Amino acid sequence: METLSKKTAMKRGLKMTCPKCDNAPLFRAYLKPVESCASCETDWAKVRADDGPAWATMLIVLHMLAPLFHYLTFKLDLPSWAPILILGGLGLGLCLLLLPRMKGLFIGLIWATGAPTS
């Protein structure tokens, strides 16, 4: 394995490109990593991120939505259904946007640390 800093591998994964070479996409579908990189031929099939990306995504999104929840609930005079729709839609959109990026970040970190892969 080529020596590469964890920070660089994580940044490349966050961009959803190959953490090793940064020249090819890391995913073939929304959350499906490529079997191997088209450029450097690194095998990505065995690097599994499992639940880490979902946990990180929810942690970030919920911390972003908490102040908005407080503002919508206690500062504005809205019907009770309005904050639910606003927060639900915004939360869903942010989760869908961040999840593949977090998965790429975790794949880059797992690869850069040389963690055992299944």
A tleap script that builds the chain and sets N, CA, C and O, in Angstrom:
source leaprc.protein.ff14SB
mol = sequence {
  NMET GLU THR LEU SER LYS LYS THR ALA MET
  LYS ARG GLY LEU LYS MET THR CYS PRO LYS
  CYS ASP ASN ALA PRO LEU PHE ARG ALA TYR
  LEU LYS PRO VAL GLU SER CYS ALA SER CYS
  GLU THR ASP TRP ALA LYS VAL ARG ALA ASP
  ASP GLY PRO ALA TRP ALA THR MET LEU ILE
  VAL LEU HIE MET LEU ALA PRO LEU PHE HIE
  TYR LEU THR PHE LYS LEU ASP LEU PRO SER
  TRP ALA PRO ILE LEU ILE LEU GLY GLY LEU
  GLY LEU GLY LEU CYS LEU LEU LEU LEU PRO
  ARG MET LYS GLY LEU PHE ILE GLY LEU ILE
  TRP ALA THR GLY ALA PRO THR CSER
}
set mol.1.N position { 0.842 -1.190 0.000 }
set mol.1.CA position { 0.000 0.000 0.000 }
set mol.1.C position { 0.880 1.244 0.000 }
set mol.1.O position { 1.844 1.337 0.761 }
set mol.2.N position { 0.549 2.166 -0.834 }
set mol.2.CA position { 1.260 3.438 -0.934 }
set mol.2.C position { 1.051 4.245 0.342 }
set mol.2.O position { -0.043 4.248 0.907 }
set mol.3.N position { 2.101 4.931 0.797 }
set mol.3.CA position { 1.979 5.747 1.991 }
set mol.3.C position { 1.206 7.017 1.652 }
set mol.3.O position { 1.604 7.787 0.778 }
set mol.4.N position { 0.123 7.218 2.339 }
set mol.4.CA position { -0.739 8.365 2.105 }
set mol.4.C position { -1.307 8.784 3.446 }
set mol.4.O position { -1.686 7.935 4.253 }
set mol.5.N position { -1.370 10.079 3.689 }
set mol.5.CA position { -1.883 10.526 4.981 }
set mol.5.C position { -3.371 10.212 5.100 }
set mol.5.O position { -4.101 10.167 4.110 }
set mol.6.N position { -3.793 9.999 6.329 }
set mol.6.CA position { -5.212 9.736 6.590 }
set mol.6.C position { -6.061 10.917 6.143 }
set mol.6.O position { -7.144 10.741 5.584 }
set mol.7.N position { -5.561 12.117 6.392 }
set mol.7.CA position { -6.297 13.331 6.042 }
set mol.7.C position { -6.535 13.406 4.527 }
set mol.7.O position { -7.638 13.730 4.088 }
set mol.8.N position { -5.525 13.114 3.751 }
set mol.8.CA position { -5.664 13.141 2.293 }
set mol.8.C position { -6.646 12.082 1.819 }
set mol.8.O position { -7.503 12.359 0.980 }
set mol.9.N position { -6.527 10.873 2.350 }
set mol.9.CA position { -7.435 9.791 1.958 }
set mol.9.C position { -8.872 10.134 2.330 }
set mol.9.O position { -9.795 9.858 1.565 }
set mol.10.N position { -9.064 10.736 3.507 }
set mol.10.CA position { -10.416 11.107 3.933 }
set mol.10.C position { -10.984 12.222 3.051 }
set mol.10.O position { -12.166 12.192 2.708 }
set mol.11.N position { -10.162 13.198 2.682 }
set mol.11.CA position { -10.624 14.277 1.799 }
set mol.11.C position { -11.037 13.736 0.439 }
set mol.11.O position { -12.057 14.142 -0.119 }
set mol.12.N position { -10.236 12.818 -0.089 }
set mol.12.CA position { -10.569 12.228 -1.386 }
set mol.12.C position { -11.844 11.396 -1.297 }
set mol.12.O position { -12.676 11.429 -2.203 }
set mol.13.N position { -11.996 10.657 -0.212 }
set mol.13.CA position { -13.219 9.889 -0.011 }
set mol.13.C position { -14.433 10.793 0.133 }
set mol.13.O position { -15.515 10.479 -0.365 }
set mol.14.N position { -14.248 11.919 0.818 }
set mol.14.CA position { -15.332 12.892 0.981 }
set mol.14.C position { -15.770 13.460 -0.370 }
set mol.14.O position { -16.937 13.803 -0.557 }
set mol.15.N position { -14.830 13.555 -1.306 }
set mol.15.CA position { -15.149 14.013 -2.667 }
set mol.15.C position { -15.746 12.897 -3.509 }
set mol.15.O position { -16.132 13.114 -4.658 }
set mol.16.N position { -15.821 11.689 -2.928 }
set mol.16.CA position { -16.352 10.497 -3.587 }
set mol.16.C position { -15.485 10.059 -4.766 }
set mol.16.O position { -15.983 9.543 -5.766 }
set mol.17.N position { -14.169 10.277 -4.623 }
set mol.17.CA position { -13.210 9.779 -5.601 }
set mol.17.C position { -12.300 8.766 -4.910 }
set mol.17.O position { -12.309 8.647 -3.685 }
set mol.18.N position { -11.534 8.057 -5.684 }
set mol.18.CA position { -10.641 7.032 -5.144 }
set mol.18.C position { -9.701 7.645 -4.115 }
set mol.18.O position { -8.975 8.585 -4.439 }
set mol.19.N position { -9.694 7.136 -2.874 }
set mol.19.CA position { -8.806 7.688 -1.851 }
set mol.19.C position { -7.322 7.528 -2.171 }
set mol.19.O position { -6.499 8.287 -1.658 }
set mol.20.N position { -6.967 6.556 -3.008 }
set mol.20.CA position { -5.561 6.336 -3.329 }
set mol.20.C position { -5.057 7.275 -4.421 }
set mol.20.O position { -4.021 7.919 -4.255 }
set mol.21.N position { -5.787 7.357 -5.544 }
set mol.21.CA position { -5.273 8.121 -6.687 }
set mol.21.C position { -6.046 9.403 -6.986 }
set mol.21.O position { -5.510 10.293 -7.645 }
set mol.22.N position { -7.267 9.520 -6.529 }
set mol.22.CA position { -8.115 10.696 -6.754 }
set mol.22.C position { -8.462 10.903 -8.229 }
set mol.22.O position { -8.829 12.008 -8.628 }
set mol.23.N position { -8.348 9.843 -9.045 }
set mol.23.CA position { -8.585 9.994 -10.487 }
set mol.23.C position { -9.857 9.327 -10.989 }
set mol.23.O position { -10.222 9.511 -12.150 }
set mol.24.N position { -10.538 8.561 -10.151 }
set mol.24.CA position { -11.716 7.826 -10.610 }
set mol.24.C position { -12.786 7.871 -9.526 }
set mol.24.O position { -12.465 8.050 -8.351 }
set mol.25.N position { -14.052 7.710 -9.902 }
set mol.25.CA position { -15.121 7.709 -8.902 }
set mol.25.C position { -15.002 6.509 -7.966 }
set mol.25.O position { -14.564 5.430 -8.365 }
set mol.26.N position { -15.399 6.719 -6.721 }
set mol.26.CA position { -15.367 5.665 -5.718 }
set mol.26.C position { -16.646 4.827 -5.746 }
set mol.26.O position { -16.642 3.673 -5.317 }
set mol.27.N position { -17.739 5.403 -6.249 }
set mol.27.CA position { -19.027 4.712 -6.239 }
set mol.27.C position { -19.529 4.474 -7.657 }
set mol.27.O position { -19.362 5.311 -8.544 }
set mol.28.N position { -20.150 3.310 -7.849 }
set mol.28.CA position { -20.784 2.996 -9.131 }
set mol.28.C position { -22.270 3.315 -9.091 }
set mol.28.O position { -22.906 3.457 -10.135 }
set mol.29.N position { -22.821 3.425 -7.899 }
set mol.29.CA position { -24.211 3.825 -7.674 }
set mol.29.C position { -24.237 4.661 -6.398 }
set mol.29.O position { -23.186 4.970 -5.837 }
set mol.30.N position { -25.416 5.024 -5.944 }
set mol.30.CA position { -25.554 5.938 -4.807 }
set mol.30.C position { -24.671 5.563 -3.617 }
set mol.30.O position { -23.915 6.407 -3.136 }
set mol.31.N position { -24.743 4.328 -3.129 }
set mol.31.CA position { -23.911 3.880 -2.013 }
set mol.31.C position { -23.104 2.617 -2.328 }
set mol.31.O position { -22.559 1.992 -1.419 }
set mol.32.N position { -23.025 2.246 -3.579 }
set mol.32.CA position { -22.306 1.031 -3.985 }
set mol.32.C position { -20.899 1.392 -4.460 }
set mol.32.O position { -20.733 2.003 -5.516 }
set mol.33.N position { -19.888 1.009 -3.676 }
set mol.33.CA position { -18.523 1.287 -4.132 }
set mol.33.C position { -18.160 0.435 -5.347 }
set mol.33.O position { -18.713 -0.646 -5.553 }
set mol.34.N position { -17.232 0.936 -6.139 }
set mol.34.CA position { -16.745 0.167 -7.278 }
set mol.34.C position { -15.968 -1.039 -6.752 }
set mol.34.O position { -15.446 -1.010 -5.637 }
set mol.35.N position { -15.897 -2.086 -7.552 }
set mol.35.CA position { -15.129 -3.267 -7.152 }
set mol.35.C position { -13.645 -2.919 -7.044 }
set mol.35.O position { -12.975 -3.285 -6.079 }
set mol.36.N position { -13.147 -2.205 -8.054 }
set mol.36.CA position { -11.761 -1.745 -8.034 }
set mol.36.C position { -11.684 -0.433 -8.804 }
set mol.36.O position { -12.515 -0.149 -9.666 }
set mol.37.N position { -10.686 0.345 -8.479 }
set mol.37.CA position { -10.522 1.653 -9.108 }
set mol.37.C position { -10.171 1.477 -10.582 }
set mol.37.O position { -9.331 0.649 -10.935 }
set mol.38.N position { -10.819 2.259 -11.436 }
set mol.38.CA position { -10.565 2.188 -12.868 }
set mol.38.C position { -9.183 2.745 -13.217 }
set mol.38.O position { -8.637 2.419 -14.271 }
set mol.39.N position { -8.618 3.574 -12.350 }
set mol.39.CA position { -7.332 4.201 -12.630 }
set mol.39.C position { -6.152 3.451 -12.008 }
set mol.39.O position { -5.201 3.102 -12.708 }
set mol.40.N position { -6.212 3.203 -10.704 }
set mol.40.CA position { -5.070 2.591 -9.997 }
set mol.40.C position { -5.298 1.118 -9.646 }
set mol.40.O position { -4.398 0.456 -9.129 }
set mol.41.N position { -6.485 0.613 -9.923 }
set mol.41.CA position { -6.856 -0.783 -9.704 }
set mol.41.C position { -6.827 -1.232 -8.245 }
set mol.41.O position { -6.661 -2.420 -7.969 }
set mol.42.N position { -6.985 -0.300 -7.314 }
set mol.42.CA position { -7.085 -0.655 -5.900 }
set mol.42.C position { -8.405 -1.369 -5.666 }
set mol.42.O position { -9.447 -0.932 -6.155 }
set mol.43.N position { -8.365 -2.461 -4.922 }
set mol.43.CA position { -9.561 -3.260 -4.648 }
set mol.43.C position { -10.364 -2.603 -3.520 }
set mol.43.O position { -9.898 -2.529 -2.383 }
set mol.44.N position { -11.565 -2.129 -3.839 }
set mol.44.CA position { -12.431 -1.487 -2.831 }
set mol.44.C position { -13.553 -2.408 -2.375 }
set mol.44.O position { -14.306 -2.053 -1.469 }
set mol.45.N position { -13.678 -3.564 -2.974 }
set mol.45.CA position { -14.780 -4.476 -2.646 }
set mol.45.C position { -14.696 -4.975 -1.209 }
set mol.45.O position { -15.726 -5.270 -0.604 }
set mol.46.N position { -13.498 -5.076 -0.653 }
set mol.46.CA position { -13.334 -5.637 0.682 }
set mol.46.C position { -13.362 -4.589 1.789 }
set mol.46.O position { -13.408 -4.949 2.966 }
set mol.47.N position { -13.336 -3.309 1.446 }
set mol.47.CA position { -13.364 -2.252 2.465 }
set mol.47.C position { -14.822 -1.943 2.781 }
set mol.47.O position { -15.553 -1.421 1.939 }
set mol.48.N position { -15.238 -2.273 4.006 }
set mol.48.CA position { -16.641 -2.092 4.400 }
set mol.48.C position { -16.747 -1.022 5.473 }
set mol.48.O position { -16.068 -1.085 6.498 }
set mol.49.N position { -17.596 -0.047 5.232 }
set mol.49.CA position { -17.780 1.037 6.191 }
set mol.49.C position { -18.908 0.734 7.178 }
set mol.49.O position { -18.966 1.353 8.240 }
set mol.50.N position { -19.791 -0.188 6.861 }
set mol.50.CA position { -20.902 -0.620 7.711 }
set mol.50.C position { -21.743 0.549 8.236 }
set mol.50.O position { -22.266 1.329 7.440 }
set mol.51.N position { -21.883 0.686 9.569 }
set mol.51.CA position { -22.800 1.674 10.147 }
set mol.51.C position { -22.163 3.026 10.449 }
set mol.51.O position { -22.866 3.967 10.815 }
set mol.52.N position { -20.866 3.137 10.304 }
set mol.52.CA position { -20.183 4.398 10.619 }
set mol.52.C position { -20.703 5.592 9.843 }
set mol.52.O position { -20.971 6.630 10.448 }
set mol.53.N position { -20.860 5.494 8.517 }
set mol.53.CA position { -21.349 6.640 7.756 }
set mol.53.C position { -22.756 7.083 8.162 }
set mol.53.O position { -23.031 8.281 8.226 }
set mol.54.N position { -23.642 6.131 8.436 }
set mol.54.CA position { -25.004 6.495 8.849 }
set mol.54.C position { -24.978 7.215 10.194 }
set mol.54.O position { -25.688 8.200 10.392 }
set mol.55.N position { -24.155 6.717 11.115 }
set mol.55.CA position { -24.030 7.347 12.426 }
set mol.55.C position { -23.498 8.772 12.283 }
set mol.55.O position { -24.055 9.698 12.874 }
set mol.56.N position { -22.440 8.958 11.516 }
set mol.56.CA position { -21.845 10.283 11.347 }
set mol.56.C position { -22.809 11.244 10.651 }
set mol.56.O position { -22.903 12.415 11.017 }
set mol.57.N position { -23.521 10.737 9.649 }
set mol.57.CA position { -24.488 11.580 8.935 }
set mol.57.C position { -25.585 12.067 9.871 }
set mol.57.O position { -25.909 13.254 9.893 }
set mol.58.N position { -26.149 11.155 10.639 }
set mol.58.CA position { -27.213 11.541 11.569 }
set mol.58.C position { -26.696 12.507 12.637 }
set mol.58.O position { -27.395 13.447 13.015 }
set mol.59.N position { -25.500 12.282 13.113 }
set mol.59.CA position { -24.912 13.161 14.119 }
set mol.59.C position { -24.787 14.585 13.578 }
set mol.59.O position { -25.147 15.543 14.262 }
set mol.60.N position { -24.289 14.724 12.376 }
set mol.60.CA position { -24.109 16.048 11.776 }
set mol.60.C position { -25.459 16.702 11.494 }
set mol.60.O position { -25.682 17.855 11.862 }
set mol.61.N position { -26.352 15.972 10.845 }
set mol.61.CA position { -27.651 16.542 10.453 }
set mol.61.C position { -28.468 16.945 11.673 }
set mol.61.O position { -29.056 18.027 11.692 }
set mol.62.N position { -28.514 16.097 12.683 }
set mol.62.CA position { -29.322 16.426 13.858 }
set mol.62.C position { -28.751 17.617 14.626 }
set mol.62.O position { -29.505 18.403 15.199 }
set mol.63.N position { -27.435 17.753 14.640 }
set mol.63.CA position { -26.853 18.937 15.278 }
set mol.63.C position { -27.121 20.201 14.461 }
set mol.63.O position { -27.207 21.294 15.021 }
set mol.64.N position { -27.252 20.059 13.156 }
set mol.64.CA position { -27.591 21.212 12.323 }
set mol.64.C position { -29.058 21.603 12.498 }
set mol.64.O position { -29.398 22.786 12.460 }
set mol.65.N position { -29.923 20.610 12.688 }
set mol.65.CA position { -31.353 20.884 12.773 }
set mol.65.C position { -31.819 21.323 14.166 }
set mol.65.O position { -32.884 21.928 14.290 }
set mol.66.N position { -31.051 21.033 15.204 }
set mol.66.CA position { -31.482 21.363 16.569 }
set mol.66.C position { -31.752 22.856 16.767 }
set mol.66.O position { -32.795 23.200 17.323 }
set mol.67.N position { -30.868 23.755 16.341 }
set mol.67.CA position { -31.182 25.180 16.509 }
set mol.67.C position { -32.409 25.612 15.699 }
set mol.67.O position { -33.201 26.442 16.145 }
set mol.68.N position { -32.550 25.034 14.502 }
set mol.68.CA position { -33.717 25.355 13.682 }
set mol.68.C position { -35.000 24.849 14.337 }
set mol.68.O position { -36.029 25.524 14.295 }
set mol.69.N position { -34.939 23.673 14.938 }
set mol.69.CA position { -36.089 23.145 15.669 }
set mol.69.C position { -36.502 24.110 16.786 }
set mol.69.O position { -37.682 24.421 16.941 }
set mol.70.N position { -35.535 24.569 17.545 }
set mol.70.CA position { -35.827 25.505 18.640 }
set mol.70.C position { -36.450 26.790 18.103 }
set mol.70.O position { -37.423 27.293 18.664 }
set mol.71.N position { -35.891 27.318 17.025 }
set mol.71.CA position { -36.401 28.559 16.445 }
set mol.71.C position { -37.827 28.365 15.919 }
set mol.71.O position { -38.710 29.172 16.208 }
set mol.72.N position { -38.050 27.309 15.155 }
set mol.72.CA position { -39.377 27.081 14.570 }
set mol.72.C position { -40.433 26.792 15.637 }
set mol.72.O position { -41.589 27.191 15.494 }
set mol.73.N position { -40.040 26.106 16.694 }
set mol.73.CA position { -40.996 25.691 17.708 }
set mol.73.C position { -41.305 26.793 18.713 }
set mol.73.O position { -42.461 26.989 19.090 }
set mol.74.N position { -40.277 27.509 19.145 }
set mol.74.CA position { -40.476 28.448 20.247 }
set mol.74.C position { -40.484 29.919 19.847 }
set mol.74.O position { -41.002 30.750 20.593 }
set mol.75.N position { -39.932 30.256 18.710 }
set mol.75.CA position { -39.842 31.665 18.315 }
set mol.75.C position { -40.885 32.076 17.289 }
set mol.75.O position { -41.261 33.246 17.226 }
set mol.76.N position { -41.351 31.147 16.498 }
set mol.76.CA position { -42.339 31.463 15.475 }
set mol.76.C position { -43.702 30.893 15.862 }
set mol.76.O position { -43.790 29.855 16.517 }
set mol.77.N position { -44.740 31.573 15.458 }
set mol.77.CA position { -46.094 31.101 15.730 }
set mol.77.C position { -46.606 30.351 14.498 }
set mol.77.O position { -47.367 30.888 13.692 }
set mol.78.N position { -46.170 29.106 14.379 }
set mol.78.CA position { -46.562 28.278 13.241 }
set mol.78.C position { -47.515 27.186 13.706 }
set mol.78.O position { -47.490 26.796 14.873 }
set mol.79.N position { -48.355 26.692 12.802 }
set mol.79.CA position { -49.164 25.527 13.162 }
set mol.79.C position { -48.241 24.348 13.467 }
set mol.79.O position { -47.123 24.275 12.956 }
set mol.80.N position { -48.709 23.445 14.288 }
set mol.80.CA position { -47.853 22.364 14.775 }
set mol.80.C position { -47.324 21.454 13.661 }
set mol.80.O position { -46.282 20.822 13.838 }
set mol.81.N position { -48.002 21.375 12.540 }
set mol.81.CA position { -47.560 20.515 11.459 }
set mol.81.C position { -46.435 21.141 10.641 }
set mol.81.O position { -45.678 20.418 9.993 }
set mol.82.N position { -46.308 22.455 10.656 }
set mol.82.CA position { -45.320 23.137 9.813 }
set mol.82.C position { -43.874 22.794 10.184 }
set mol.82.O position { -43.092 22.449 9.298 }
set mol.83.N position { -43.490 22.876 11.470 }
set mol.83.CA position { -42.102 22.491 11.783 }
set mol.83.C position { -41.792 21.030 11.446 }
set mol.83.O position { -40.664 20.696 11.081 }
set mol.84.N position { -42.798 20.168 11.573 }
set mol.84.CA position { -42.584 18.754 11.240 }
set mol.84.C position { -42.250 18.602 9.761 }
set mol.84.O position { -41.312 17.891 9.400 }
set mol.85.N position { -43.016 19.269 8.912 }
set mol.85.CA position { -42.749 19.186 7.476 }
set mol.85.C position { -41.422 19.835 7.109 }
set mol.85.O position { -40.653 19.280 6.323 }
set mol.86.N position { -41.151 21.001 7.670 }
set mol.86.CA position { -39.908 21.713 7.355 }
set mol.86.C position { -38.694 20.900 7.811 }
set mol.86.O position { -37.771 20.661 7.032 }
set mol.87.N position { -38.703 20.482 9.068 }
set mol.87.CA position { -37.558 19.748 9.607 }
set mol.87.C position { -37.418 18.364 8.975 }
set mol.87.O position { -36.305 17.907 8.714 }
set mol.88.N position { -38.541 17.703 8.731 }
set mol.88.CA position { -38.485 16.391 8.091 }
set mol.88.C position { -37.916 16.462 6.686 }
set mol.88.O position { -37.053 15.666 6.317 }
set mol.89.N position { -38.398 17.411 5.906 }
set mol.89.CA position { -37.896 17.560 4.537 }
set mol.89.C position { -36.437 17.973 4.493 }
set mol.89.O position { -35.653 17.433 3.713 }
set mol.90.N position { -36.078 18.927 5.328 }
set mol.90.CA position { -34.691 19.382 5.375 }
set mol.90.C position { -33.764 18.275 5.881 }
set mol.90.O position { -32.675 18.077 5.342 }
set mol.91.N position { -34.200 17.556 6.916 }
set mol.91.CA position { -33.398 16.461 7.446 }
set mol.91.C position { -33.195 15.357 6.423 }
set mol.91.O position { -32.087 14.841 6.274 }
set mol.92.N position { -34.251 14.994 5.724 }
set mol.92.CA position { -34.154 13.957 4.699 }
set mol.92.C position { -33.208 14.384 3.583 }
set mol.92.O position { -32.355 13.608 3.153 }
set mol.93.N position { -33.360 15.607 3.122 }
set mol.93.CA position { -32.487 16.103 2.057 }
set mol.93.C position { -31.020 16.136 2.467 }
set mol.93.O position { -30.146 15.724 1.704 }
set mol.94.N position { -30.754 16.628 3.678 }
set mol.94.CA position { -29.369 16.675 4.157 }
set mol.94.C position { -28.778 15.281 4.327 }
set mol.94.O position { -27.614 15.051 3.997 }
set mol.95.N position { -29.582 14.352 4.842 }
set mol.95.CA position { -29.093 12.969 5.005 }
set mol.95.C position { -28.758 12.349 3.652 }
set mol.95.O position { -27.717 11.709 3.504 }
set mol.96.N position { -29.631 12.535 2.670 }
set mol.96.CA position { -29.379 11.974 1.342 }
set mol.96.C position { -28.159 12.604 0.684 }
set mol.96.O position { -27.451 11.940 -0.072 }
set mol.97.N position { -27.910 13.874 0.965 }
set mol.97.CA position { -26.751 14.570 0.411 }
set mol.97.C position { -25.451 14.125 1.086 }
set mol.97.O position { -24.440 13.924 0.413 }
set mol.98.N position { -25.475 13.974 2.400 }
set mol.98.CA position { -24.252 13.686 3.147 }
set mol.98.C position { -23.867 12.209 3.210 }
set mol.98.O position { -22.682 11.894 3.318 }
set mol.99.N position { -24.821 11.311 3.146 }
set mol.99.CA position { -24.534 9.889 3.368 }
set mol.99.C position { -23.462 9.316 2.439 }
set mol.99.O position { -22.537 8.677 2.941 }
set mol.100.N position { -23.526 9.503 1.125 }
set mol.100.CA position { -22.453 8.941 0.285 }
set mol.100.C position { -21.098 9.597 0.553 }
set mol.100.O position { -20.062 8.942 0.438 }
set mol.101.N position { -21.097 10.864 0.904 }
set mol.101.CA position { -19.841 11.546 1.214 }
set mol.101.C position { -19.219 10.990 2.500 }
set mol.101.O position { -18.006 10.798 2.586 }
set mol.102.N position { -20.074 10.735 3.497 }
set mol.102.CA position { -19.574 10.139 4.740 }
set mol.102.C position { -19.064 8.722 4.500 }
set mol.102.O position { -18.076 8.306 5.104 }
set mol.103.N position { -19.735 7.979 3.620 }
set mol.103.CA position { -19.273 6.625 3.314 }
set mol.103.C position { -17.909 6.688 2.637 }
set mol.103.O position { -17.026 5.889 2.946 }
set mol.104.N position { -17.734 7.627 1.724 }
set mol.104.CA position { -16.434 7.801 1.082 }
set mol.104.C position { -15.357 8.181 2.084 }
set mol.104.O position { -14.234 7.682 2.011 }
set mol.105.N position { -15.693 9.062 3.020 }
set mol.105.CA position { -14.759 9.458 4.066 }
set mol.105.C position { -14.339 8.258 4.907 }
set mol.105.O position { -13.153 8.073 5.176 }
set mol.106.N position { -15.295 7.452 5.319 }
set mol.106.CA position { -14.994 6.270 6.129 }
set mol.106.C position { -14.179 5.243 5.348 }
set mol.106.O position { -13.262 4.634 5.900 }
set mol.107.N position { -14.503 5.043 4.073 }
set mol.107.CA position { -13.723 4.106 3.252 }
set mol.107.C position { -12.280 4.602 3.146 }
set mol.107.O position { -11.343 3.812 3.264 }
set mol.108.N position { -12.099 5.898 2.926 }
set mol.108.CA position { -10.749 6.459 2.863 }
set mol.108.C position { -9.996 6.281 4.167 }
set mol.108.O position { -8.810 5.949 4.159 }
set mol.109.N position { -10.672 6.499 5.290 }
set mol.109.CA position { -10.029 6.344 6.596 }
set mol.109.C position { -9.666 4.886 6.866 }
set mol.109.O position { -8.563 4.595 7.328 }
set mol.110.N position { -10.583 3.980 6.582 }
set mol.110.CA position { -10.330 2.560 6.809 }
set mol.110.C position { -9.145 2.100 5.950 }
set mol.110.O position { -8.269 1.380 6.430 }
set mol.111.N position { -9.124 2.514 4.698 }
set mol.111.CA position { -8.033 2.130 3.810 }
set mol.111.C position { -6.702 2.732 4.273 }
set mol.111.O position { -5.685 2.038 4.286 }
set mol.112.N position { -6.697 4.022 4.655 }
set mol.112.CA position { -5.460 4.691 5.031 }
set mol.112.C position { -4.863 4.151 6.323 }
set mol.112.O position { -3.646 4.187 6.505 }
set mol.113.N position { -5.706 3.651 7.222 }
set mol.113.CA position { -5.181 3.108 8.472 }
set mol.113.C position { -4.710 1.670 8.321 }
set mol.113.O position { -4.083 1.116 9.224 }
set mol.114.N position { -5.014 1.069 7.177 }
set mol.114.CA position { -4.618 -0.320 6.967 }
set mol.114.C position { -5.405 -1.295 7.811 }
set mol.114.O position { -4.940 -2.397 8.102 }
set mol.115.N position { -6.611 -0.882 8.208 }
set mol.115.CA position { -7.469 -1.753 9.035 }
set mol.115.C position { -7.783 -3.038 8.269 }
set mol.115.O position { -7.880 -3.030 7.042 }
set mol.116.N position { -7.938 -4.125 8.994 }
set mol.116.CA position { -8.263 -5.378 8.306 }
set mol.116.C position { -9.597 -5.276 7.574 }
set mol.116.O position { -10.554 -4.689 8.077 }
set mol.117.N position { -9.642 -5.847 6.402 }
set mol.117.CA position { -10.878 -5.833 5.608 }
set mol.117.C position { -11.385 -7.255 5.490 }
set mol.117.O position { -10.620 -8.217 5.549 }
set mol.118.N position { -12.676 -7.364 5.324 }
set mol.118.CA position { -13.260 -8.711 5.248 }
set mol.118.C position { -13.217 -9.268 3.835 }
set mol.118.O position { -13.668 -10.389 3.599 }
savepdb mol mol.pdb
quit
